[in-house]
Amino acid sequence: MCLIALAWKAQPQHPLVLVANRDEFHARAAAPLAWWDDAPLVLAGRDLQEGGAWLGVSRSGRVAAVTNVRGPDAAVRKPLSRGQLVADFLRGDDSAAAYADRLEHEAAGYGGFNLLLCDGDELRYVTNRPRFLSEDVAPGVHALSNAQLDTPWPKARRARAVVENVILRESPGEAIDDAELLAVMADASQAPDEALPLTGVSLEMERLLSSPFIRTPTYGTRCTSLLRISHTGEIRLLERRFGPDGLPSGESRETFVVT
């Protein structure tokens, strides 16, 4: 996952609304959004190389999502799979805080990561770069890319502004504008050079990675996800998938009530 924008307890009708883009090499095989055969309470797409996930939910309403950290100190020799953090949390029953506490002793074995964990009551942000950090996410609208939570990278600012606009103008009983949330995640416009972060890659690569939606023949946005959890416990999860050059390749939708 490379871009997440979310509203947490910012609107009484929907305690959590989240949109996200996963960017990856197109050659890396992945399974579409589905209930897992080996973990029937987990709903997520799946990385077929390592067996983990980038975003998922559970029947009990647990939510987890991960992004990598981009920077010169983010690499680890023979790192553990970051996607397994998502899968492990969704399979388990630890609170978000307890899971984060347990992770502190293992975090150095992973490449740089940002992890969002929601147990229904608390949303927790965890990262291992530049050092281990675990903190409660305050109610409001937030954005996460490949730096720490709410770092104002151009695409994160853009996505956060749209989510904030959509959520804060919503009236009780009014449907959330899915189209507007999905549109910002489909924005392929790049940021100006003066606004680009410096993460140790070339200027050409910084430009490419600066857009919410990335299109190339070999690397780009593989899927866009939209998650909504209502105050009644209904969860709706949409996944739109894309192939090389951003061409649509499929869509999955799931709706269920937390049990």
FIMINU-836106 format. One record per atom (N, C-alpha, C): residue in three letters; x, z, y. Coordinates in steps of 0.2 Angstrom, whole numbers, padded with zeros to 4 digits, always signed. Each point is the difference from the previous one (the first is absolute). Example, Ala and Ser with C-alpha at 12.3 -4.5 7.8 and 13.67 -1.06 7.14 Angstrom:
2
Ala+0066+0039-0028;Ala-0004+0000+0006;Ala+0004+0000+0006;Ser-0002-0004+0005;Ser+0004+0001+0006;Ser-0004+0003+0005;
END
This chain:
259
Met+0004+0000-0006;Met-0004+0000+0006;Met+0004+0000+0006;Cys-0002-0004+0005;Cys+0005-0001+0006;Cys-0004+0002+0007;Leu-0006+0000+0000;Leu-0004+0002+0006;Leu-0006+0004-0002;Ile-0002+0006+0002;Ile-0006+0003-0001;Ile-0002+0003+0007;Ala-0007-0001+0001;Ala-0003+0003+0006;Ala-0006+0004-0003;Leu-0001+0006+0003;Leu-0005+0004-0003;Leu-0003+0005+0005;Ala-0007+0001-0001;Ala-0003+0005+0004;Ala-0002+0006-0005;Trp+0003+0006+0002;Trp-0001+0006-0004;Trp-0004+0005+0003;Lys-0006+0001-0002;Lys-0005+0005+0003;Lys-0001-0001+0007;Ala+0000-0007+0002;Ala-0001-0001+0007;Ala-0007-0002+0002;Gln-0004-0001-0006;Gln-0007-0002+0001;Gln-0004+0004-0006;Pro-0006+0003+0002;Pro-0003+0004-0005;Pro-0003-0004-0006;Gln-0002-0006+0001;Gln-0003-0004-0005;Gln+0005-0002-0005;His+0007-0001+0002;His+0005-0002-0005;His+0006+0004+0001;Pro+0001+0005-0004;Pro+0006+0004+0001;Pro+0007-0004-0001;Leu+0000-0005-0004;Leu+0006-0004+0000;Leu-0002-0008-0001;Val+0003-0003+0005;Val+0000-0008+0000;Val+0007-0002+0000;Leu+0002-0004-0004;Leu+0007-0003+0000;Leu+0001-0007-0002;Val+0004-0003+0004;Val+0001-0007-0002;Val+0008-0001-0001;Ala+0002-0004-0004;Ala+0007-0001-0002;Ala+0002-0007-0002;Asn+0006-0002+0001;Asn+0003-0006-0003;Asn+0006+0002-0004;Arg+0000-0003-0006;Arg+0006+0000-0004;Arg+0004-0006+0000;Asp+0006+0000+0002;Asp+0005-0005+0001;Asp+0005+0000-0006;Glu+0001-0005-0003;Glu+0005+0000-0006;Glu+0002-0007-0002;Phe+0005-0001-0004;Phe+0002-0007-0002;Phe-0006-0002-0005;His-0002-0007+0001;His-0005-0002-0004;His+0002-0001-0008;Ala+0006+0000-0001;Ala+0002+0000-0007;Ala-0001+0006-0004;Arg-0001+0006+0004;Arg-0001+0006-0004;Arg-0007+0001-0002;Ala-0001+0000-0006;Ala-0007+0000-0003;Ala-0003+0007+0001;Ala-0007-0001+0002;Ala-0004+0005+0001;Ala-0007-0001-0003;Ala-0003+0005-0002;Ala-0007+0000-0002;Ala-0005+0001+0005;Pro-0006-0003+0000;Pro-0005+0001+0006;Pro-0003+0007-0001;Leu-0003+0002+0006;Leu-0004+0006+0000;Leu-0005+0001-0006;Ala+0001+0006-0004;Ala-0004+0001-0006;Ala+0000+0007-0002;Trp-0004+0002-0004;Trp+0000+0007-0003;Trp+0006-0001-0006;Trp+0004+0005+0000;Trp+0006-0001-0005;Trp-0002+0002-0007;Asp+0002-0004-0005;Asp-0001+0001-0007;Asp+0003+0007-0002;Asp+0006+0001+0002;Asp+0004+0006-0002;Asp-0001+0006+0004;Ala-0004-0001+0006;Ala-0002+0006+0004;Ala-0007-0002+0003;Pro-0005+0001-0004;Pro-0007-0002+0002;Pro-0003+0002+0006;Leu+0003+0006+0003;Leu-0003+0002+0006;Leu+0004-0002+0006;Val+0004-0005-0001;Val+0004-0003+0006;Val-0002-0007+0001;Leu-0001-0001+0007;Leu-0002-0007+0002;Leu+0006-0002+0005;Ala+0003-0006-0002;Ala+0006-0002+0004;Ala+0002-0007-0003;Gly+0003-0004+0005;Gly+0004-0005-0003;Gly+0007+0003-0003;Arg+0003-0005-0004;Arg+0006+0003-0003;Arg+0006-0005+0000;Asp+0006+0003+0001;Asp+0006-0003+0000;Asp+0002-0001-0007;Leu+0001-0006-0003;Leu+0001-0001-0007;Leu+0007+0001-0002;Gln+0005+0000+0005;Gln+0007+0001-0001;Gln+0001+0007-0002;Glu-0002+0005+0004;Glu+0001+0007-0001;Glu-0006+0004-0002;Gly-0006-0003+0000;Gly-0006+0004-0002;Gly-0003+0004+0005;Gly+0002+0001+0006;Gly-0003+0004+0005;Gly-0005-0004+0005;Ala-0002+0003+0005;Ala-0005-0003+0005;Ala+0003+0001+0007;Trp-0003-0003+0004;Trp+0001+0000+0008;Trp-0006+0004+0003;Leu-0006+0000-0002;Leu-0005+0003+0002;Leu-0006+0001-0005;Gly-0003+0006+0000;Gly-0005+0001-0005;Gly-0004+0006+0001;Val-0006+0000-0004;Val-0004+0006+0001;Val-0002+0002-0007;Ser-0003+0006-0001;Ser-0002+0003-0006;Ser-0007+0001+0000;Arg-0003+0001-0006;Arg-0007+0002+0000;Arg-0002+0006+0004;Ser+0005+0005+0000;Ser-0001+0006+0003;Ser+0001+0000+0008;Gly+0001-0006+0002;Gly+0001-0001+0008;Gly+0007+0000+0002;Arg+0005+0001-0004;Arg+0007+0000+0002;Arg+0002-0007+0002;Val+0005+0000+0005;Val+0002-0006+0003;Val+0008+0001+0001;Ala+0003-0006-0002;Ala+0008+0000+0002;Ala+0002-0007+0002;Ala+0005+0000+0004;Ala+0002-0007+0002;Ala+0008+0001+0002;Val+0004-0005-0001;Val+0007+0001+0001;Val+0002-0006+0004;Thr+0005+0001+0005;Thr+0004-0006+0003;Thr+0007+0002-0001;Asn+0004-0005+0000;Asn+0008+0001+0000;Asn+0002+0001+0007;Val+0006+0003+0000;Val+0003+0001+0007;Val+0005-0005+0001;Arg+0000-0004+0005;Arg+0005-0005+0002;Arg+0006+0003+0004;Gly+0006+0000-0002;Gly+0005+0002+0004;Gly+0007+0000-0004;Pro+0005+0001+0003;Pro+0007-0001-0003;Pro+0001+0006-0005;Asp-0003+0006+0001;Asp+0001+0005-0005;Asp-0006+0001-0005;Ala-0004-0005-0001;Ala-0006+0001-0004;Ala+0001-0001-0007;Ala+0006-0004-0002;Ala+0001-0002-0007;Ala+0003+0006-0004;Val-0002-0001-0006;Val+0003+0005-0005;Val+0002-0004-0006;Arg+0006+0002-0003;Arg+0002-0004-0006;Arg-0004+0002-0006;Lys-0003-0005-0004;Lys-0004+0002-0005;Lys-0006+0004+0002;Pro-0004-0001+0005;Pro-0005+0004+0002;Pro-0006+0001-0005;Leu-0004+0005+0000;Leu-0006+0001-0003;Leu-0005-0004+0003;Ser-0006-0002-0004;Ser-0005-0004+0003;Ser-0004+0004+0005;Arg-0001-0003+0006;Arg-0004+0003+0005;Arg-0007+0000-0002;Gly-0002-0006-0003;Gly-0007-0001-0002;Gly-0002+0005-0005;Gln+0004+0003-0004;Gln-0002+0006-0005;Gln-0002+0006+0004;Leu+0002+0001+0006;Leu-0003+0006+0004;Leu-0007-0001+0001;Val-0002-0006+0002;Val-0008-0001+0000;Val-0003+0001-0006;Ala+0002-0003-0005;Ala-0003+0001-0007;Ala+0000+0007-0002;Asp+0005+0003+0001;Asp+0001+0007-0003;Asp-0005+0005+0004;Phe-0001-0001+0007;Phe-0004+0004+0003;Phe-0007-0001-0002;Leu-0002-0007-0001;Leu-0007-0001-0001;Leu-0002+0002-0007;Arg+0005+0000-0005;Arg-0002+0003-0006;Arg+0000+0008-0001;Gly+0003+0003+0005;Gly+0000+0007+0000;Gly-0006+0004+0003;Asp+0001+0006+0001;Asp-0005+0005+0003;Asp+0003+0004+0005;Asp+0007+0000+0002;Asp+0003+0004+0005;Asp-0003-0002+0006;Ser+0000+0005+0005;Ser-0002-0001+0007;Ser+0005-0004+0003;Ala-0001-0004+0005;Ala+0005-0004+0004;Ala+0006+0004+0002;Ala-0001+0006+0002;Ala+0005+0005+0002;Ala+0004+0002-0006;Ala-0003+0001-0005;Ala+0004+0003-0006;Ala+0004-0006-0003;Tyr-0003-0006+0000;Tyr+0004-0006-0003;Tyr+0006-0001+0005;Ala-0001+0000+0006;Ala+0006-0001+0005;Ala+0005+0005-0001;Asp-0002+0006-0001;Asp+0005+0006-0001;Asp+0004-0002-0007;Arg-0003-0002-0005;Arg+0003-0002-0006;Arg+0005-0006+0001;Leu-0002-0004+0004;Leu+0004-0006+0001;Leu+0006+0001+0004;Glu+0000+0005+0004;Glu+0006+0001+0004;Glu+0007+0000-0004;His-0001+0003-0006;His+0006+0001-0005;His+0002-0007-0003;Glu-0004-0005+0000;Glu+0002-0006-0003;Glu+0000-0006+0005;Ala-0001+0001+0007;Ala-0001-0005+0005;Ala+0007-0004+0001;Ala+0005+0003-0001;Ala+0007-0003+0001;Ala+0001-0006-0005;Gly-0004+0000-0006;Gly+0001-0005-0005;Gly-0003-0007+0002;Tyr-0004+0000+0005;Tyr-0004-0006+0002;Tyr+0003-0003+0006;Gly-0001-0007+0000;Gly+0001-0003+0006;Gly-0004+0003+0006;Gly+0001-0002+0006;Gly-0003+0003+0005;Gly-0008-0002+0000;Phe-0004+0005+0000;Phe-0007+0000-0001;Phe-0004+0004+0006;Asn-0006-0003+0001;Asn-0005+0004+0004;Asn-0006+0000-0005;Leu-0003+0006-0001;Leu-0005+0001-0005;Leu-0006+0004+0003;Leu-0006-0003+0000;Leu-0006+0003+0002;Leu-0004+0003-0006;Leu-0002+0006+0000;Leu-0003+0003-0006;Leu-0007+0004+0003;Cys-0005-0002-0003;Cys-0007+0003+0002;Cys-0003+0003-0006;Asp-0002+0007+0001;Asp-0003+0003-0006;Asp-0007+0001+0001;Gly-0003-0003+0006;Gly-0007+0001+0002;Gly+0000+0005+0006;Asp+0004+0005+0000;Asp+0000+0005+0005;Asp+0005-0001+0005;Glu+0006-0002-0002;Glu+0006-0001+0004;Glu+0003-0007-0001;Leu+0002-0002+0005;Leu+0004-0006+0000;Leu+0007+0002+0002;Arg+0005-0002-0004;Arg+0007+0002+0001;Arg+0005-0006+0000;Tyr+0004+0001+0005;Tyr+0006-0005+0000;Tyr+0006+0002-0002;Val+0004-0004-0005;Val+0006+0002-0002;Val+0005-0005+0000;Thr+0006+0001+0002;Thr+0005-0005+0000;Thr+0007+0003-0002;Asn+0005-0004-0002;Asn+0006+0003-0002;Asn+0006-0003+0005;Arg-0002-0003+0006;Arg+0004-0003+0004;Arg-0002+0002+0007;Pro+0005+0002+0005;Pro+0007+0001-0002;Pro+0002+0006-0004;Arg-0005+0004-0001;Arg+0000+0006-0004;Arg-0007+0002-0003;Phe+0000+0004-0005;Phe-0007+0002-0003;Phe-0005+0003+0006;Leu-0006-0003+0000;Leu-0005+0003+0005;Leu-0006+0000-0004;Ser-0004+0005+0001;Ser-0007+0000-0003;Ser-0004+0004+0006;Glu-0006-0004+0002;Glu-0004+0003+0005;Glu-0007-0002+0000;Asp-0004+0005+0002;Asp-0007-0002+0000;Asp-0002-0005+0006;Val-0004-0005-0002;Val-0002-0005+0005;Val-0006+0002+0004;Ala+0001+0000+0006;Ala-0005+0003+0005;Ala-0006-0005+0000;Pro-0006+0002+0001;Pro-0006-0004+0001;Pro+0002-0005+0005;Gly-0002-0006-0001;Gly+0001-0006+0005;Gly+0001-0006-0003;Val+0003-0005+0004;Val+0002-0006-0002;Val+0007-0001+0000;His+0003-0002-0006;His+0007-0001-0001;His+0002-0006-0003;Ala+0007-0002+0001;Ala+0002-0006-0003;Ala+0007+0001-0003;Leu+0001-0003-0006;Leu+0007+0001-0003;Leu+0002-0007-0003;Ser+0007-0001+0002;Ser+0003-0006-0003;Ser+0006+0002-0004;Asn+0006-0003+0002;Asn+0006+0002-0004;Asn+0004+0004+0004;Ala-0002+0004+0004;Ala+0003+0006+0004;Ala-0005+0006-0001;Gln+0002+0005+0003;Gln-0004+0006+0000;Gln-0007-0001+0003;Leu-0005+0004-0003;Leu-0007+0000+0003;Leu+0000+0000+0007;Asp-0004-0005+0003;Asp-0002-0001+0007;Asp+0006-0002+0004;Thr+0005-0003-0003;Thr+0006-0003+0003;Thr-0003-0006+0003;Pro+0001-0001+0007;Pro-0004-0006+0003;Pro+0003-0007-0001;Trp+0001-0002-0006;Trp+0002-0007-0001;Trp-0006-0004+0002;Pro+0002-0006+0003;Pro-0006-0005+0002;Pro-0006-0001-0004;Lys+0002-0001-0007;Lys-0006-0001-0004;Lys-0004+0006-0001;Ala+0003+0006-0001;Ala-0003+0006-0001;Ala-0004+0002+0006;Arg+0002-0001+0006;Arg-0004+0001+0006;Arg-0006-0005+0001;Arg+0001-0006-0002;Arg-0006-0005+0000;Arg-0005+0002-0005;Ala+0002+0002-0006;Ala-0005+0002-0005;Ala-0003+0007+0002;Arg+0003+0004+0002;Arg-0002+0007+0002;Arg-0006-0001+0006;Ala+0002-0004+0005;Ala-0005-0001+0005;Ala-0006-0003-0002;Val+0000-0005-0005;Val-0006-0003-0002;Val-0004+0005-0004;Val+0003+0004-0005;Val-0004+0005-0003;Val-0003+0005+0004;Glu+0004+0002+0005;Glu-0003+0005+0005;Glu-0006-0002+0004;Asn+0000-0007+0002;Asn-0005-0003+0003;Asn-0006+0000-0004;Val+0001-0002-0006;Val-0006-0001-0005;Val-0003+0007-0002;Ile+0004+0005-0001;Ile-0003+0006-0002;Ile-0003+0004+0006;Leu+0003+0000+0005;Leu-0002+0004+0006;Leu-0006-0003+0003;Arg-0002-0006-0001;Arg-0006-0003+0003;Arg-0006+0000-0005;Glu+0002+0002-0006;Glu-0005+0001-0005;Glu-0005+0005+0002;Ser-0007-0001-0001;Ser-0005+0004+0001;Ser-0003+0003-0006;Pro-0002+0006-0001;Pro-0003+0003-0006;Pro-0005-0005-0003;Gly+0002-0002-0007;Gly-0005-0004-0003;Gly+0002-0008+0000;Glu+0005-0001+0005;Glu+0002-0007+0001;Glu+0005-0002-0005;Ala+0000-0006-0003;Ala+0005-0002-0005;Ala+0007-0002+0004;Ile+0005+0002-0004;Ile+0007-0002+0003;Ile+0001-0007+0000;Asp+0003-0003+0005;Asp+0001-0007+0000;Asp+0006-0002-0004;Asp-0001-0001-0007;Asp+0005-0002-0004;Asp+0004-0006+0002;Ala-0004-0005+0003;Ala+0004-0006+0002;Ala+0005+0001+0005;Glu-0001+0004+0005;Glu+0005+0001+0005;Glu+0006+0004-0003;Leu-0001+0005-0004;Leu+0005+0003-0004;Leu+0005-0005-0004;Leu-0004-0004-0003;Leu+0004-0005-0004;Leu+0004-0005+0004;Ala-0003-0002+0006;Ala+0003-0005+0004;Ala+0006+0002+0003;Val+0001+0006+0001;Val+0007+0003+0003;Val+0005-0001-0005;Met-0002+0002-0007;Met+0005-0001-0005;Met+0002-0007-0002;Ala-0004-0005+0002;Ala+0001-0007-0001;Ala+0004-0003+0006;Asp+0002+0004+0005;Asp+0003-0003+0006;Asp+0007-0001-0002;Ala+0002-0007+0001;Ala+0007-0002-0002;Ala+0004-0001+0006;Ser-0002+0002+0006;Ser+0004-0001+0006;Ser+0006+0006+0000;Gln+0006-0003+0002;Gln+0006+0004+0000;Gln+0001+0004+0007;Ala+0003+0005+0000;Ala+0001+0004+0006;Ala+0006-0003+0004;Pro+0000+0001+0006;Pro+0006-0003+0004;Pro+0006+0004-0002;Asp+0006-0004+0001;Asp+0006+0003-0002;Asp+0002+0007+0003;Glu-0002+0001+0006;Glu+0002+0006+0004;Glu-0004+0006-0003;Ala-0005-0001-0004;Ala-0004+0005-0003;Ala+0001+0002-0007;Leu+0005-0004-0003;Leu+0002+0001-0007;Leu+0004+0006-0001;Pro-0001+0003-0006;Pro+0004+0006-0002;Pro+0007-0003-0002;Leu+0004+0005-0001;Leu+0007-0002-0003;Leu+0001+0004-0006;Thr-0001-0004-0006;Thr+0000+0003-0006;Thr+0006-0002-0005;Gly+0004-0004+0003;Gly+0006-0002-0004;Gly-0001-0007-0003;Val-0005-0003+0001;Val-0001-0007-0003;Val+0001-0005+0006;Ser+0001-0006-0001;Ser+0001-0005+0005;Ser-0006-0001+0005;Leu+0002-0003+0006;Leu-0006-0001+0005;Leu-0005-0004-0003;Glu+0002-0005-0004;Glu-0005-0005-0003;Glu-0005+0004-0005;Met+0003+0005-0004;Met-0004+0004-0004;Met-0004+0005+0004;Glu+0002+0003+0005;Glu-0004+0005+0004;Glu-0006-0004+0003;Arg+0001-0006+0002;Arg-0005-0004+0003;Arg-0006-0001-0006;Leu+0003-0002-0006;Leu-0005-0002-0005;Leu-0004+0006-0002;Leu+0003+0006+0000;Leu-0003+0006-0003;Leu-0004+0003+0006;Ser+0000-0002+0006;Ser-0004+0003+0005;Ser-0007-0001+0001;Ser-0002-0005-0004;Ser-0008-0002+0000;Ser-0003+0004-0005;Pro-0007+0002+0001;Pro-0003+0004-0005;Pro-0001-0004-0006;Phe-0001-0007+0000;Phe-0001-0004-0006;Phe+0006-0005+0000;Ile+0003+0000-0006;Ile+0007-0004+0000;Ile-0002-0006-0005;Arg+0002-0006+0002;Arg+0000-0006-0004;Arg+0006-0003-0001;Thr+0003-0001-0006;Thr+0005-0004-0002;Thr-0001-0002-0007;Pro+0004-0005-0002;Pro-0001-0003-0007;Pro+0002+0006-0005;Thr+0005+0004+0001;Thr+0003+0005-0005;Thr-0002+0007+0001;Tyr-0002+0002+0007;Tyr-0001+0007+0001;Tyr-0005+0000+0005;Gly-0005+0005+0000;Gly-0005+0001+0005;Gly-0005+0005-0002;Thr-0006+0000+0003;Thr-0005+0004-0001;Thr-0004-0002-0006;Arg+0001+0005-0005;Arg-0003-0002-0007;Arg-0008+0003+0000;Cys-0001+0005+0004;Cys-0007+0002+0000;Cys-0002+0004+0006;Thr-0006+0000+0002;Thr-0003+0004+0005;Thr-0005+0004-0003;Ser+0000+0007+0001;Ser-0005+0005-0003;Ser-0004+0003+0006;Leu-0006+0001-0001;Leu-0004+0004+0004;Leu-0004+0005-0004;Leu+0001+0007+0002;Leu-0002+0005-0003;Leu-0005+0004+0005;Arg-0006+0002-0003;Arg-0004+0004+0004;Arg-0003+0006-0004;Ile+0000+0006+0002;Ile-0003+0005-0003;Ile-0005+0003+0005;Ser-0006+0001-0003;Ser-0006+0002+0005;Ser-0001+0008-0001;His-0003+0003+0004;His-0002+0007+0000;His-0004+0002-0006;Thr-0003-0005-0003;Thr-0004+0001-0006;Thr+0004+0000-0007;Gly+0006-0002+0001;Gly+0005-0001-0006;Gly+0000-0007-0003;Glu-0003-0004+0003;Glu+0000-0007-0002;Glu+0007-0003+0002;Ile+0003-0004-0004;Ile+0007-0003+0001;Ile-0001-0007-0001;Arg+0002-0004+0005;Arg+0000-0007-0001;Arg+0008-0003+0001;Leu+0002-0004-0004;Leu+0007-0003+0000;Leu-0001-0007-0001;Leu+0003-0004+0005;Leu+0001-0007+0000;Leu+0007-0002-0001;Glu+0002-0005-0004;Glu+0006-0003+0000;Glu+0000-0007+0000;Arg+0003-0003+0005;Arg+0001-0007+0001;Arg+0007-0002-0002;Arg+0001-0005-0004;Arg+0007-0002-0003;Arg+0002-0007+0003;Phe+0006+0000+0001;Phe+0003-0006+0003;Phe+0006-0003-0004;Gly+0001-0006-0001;Gly+0006-0003-0003;Gly+0005-0003+0005;Pro+0005-0004-0002;Pro+0005-0003+0005;Pro-0003-0003+0006;Asp+0003+0001+0005;Asp-0003-0003+0007;Asp-0006+0003+0002;Gly-0002+0006-0003;Gly-0006+0004+0002;Gly-0007-0003-0002;Leu+0001-0005-0005;Leu-0007-0003-0003;Leu-0004+0005-0004;Pro-0006+0001+0001;Pro-0004+0004-0003;Pro+0000-0001-0008;Ser+0000+0006-0004;Ser+0001-0001-0007;Ser-0005+0004-0004;Gly-0004+0004+0004;Gly-0005+0004-0004;Gly-0003+0006+0004;Glu-0005+0003-0002;Glu-0003+0006+0003;Glu-0003+0004-0005;Ser+0000+0007+0001;Ser-0003+0005-0004;Ser-0003+0005+0005;Arg-0006+0002-0003;Arg-0004+0005+0004;Arg-0002+0006-0005;Glu+0000+0006+0002;Glu-0002+0005-0005;Glu-0004+0005+0005;Thr-0005+0003-0003;Thr-0004+0005+0004;Thr-0002+0005-0005;Phe+0001+0007+0001;Phe-0002+0005-0004;Phe-0001+0007+0004;Val-0002+0005-0003;Val-0001+0006+0003;Val+0004+0005-0003;Val+0004+0004+0004;Val+0004+0005-0003;Val-0003+0005-0005;Thr+0003+0001-0005;Thr-0003+0005-0005;Thr+0005+0006-0001;
END
